[in-house]
């Protein structure tokens, strides 16, 4: 499972792991009942603390994205993908609102914001 960790973006590592796994579940890259790497294996692969991966998995369990089967490991839970996608859209809307507030405070025009979005979006694809 490919997860990319950034030490420079200010987001805690466990949060980065959690969010990337959620995206993989919502996009169906990870299927329901699929076995996830063990906490130790994931920590070793990502070169991070076992505590960090444990925290990410615990958060995913709390949010209903994965389930812990004692003595067997962590599995992708069956989720309502539309509900999960809606949650992600709400987060995106909130981030865009923050960006728009910053732009308005600095008298940055909508056209400039849209140009930035288009450039960044194309770079990521």
JOBELZI-V126385 format. One record per run of one state. SS is the DSSP state (hx for helix, st for strand, lp for the rest). FROM is the first residue (numbers start at 1). TO is the last residue. If there is no record, write none. Layout:
BEGIN
ss->SS from->FROM to->TO
ss->SS from->FROM to->TO
END
This chain:
BEGIN
ss->lp from->1 to->12
ss->hx from->13 to->26
ss->lp from->27 to->34
ss->st from->35 to->35
ss->lp from->36 to->38
ss->hx from->39 to->46
ss->lp from->47 to->49
ss->hx from->50 to->62
ss->lp from->63 to->65
ss->st from->66 to->69
ss->lp from->70 to->72
ss->st from->73 to->76
ss->lp from->77 to->80
ss->hx from->81 to->105
ss->lp from->106 to->109
ss->hx from->110 to->124
ss->lp from->125 to->125
END
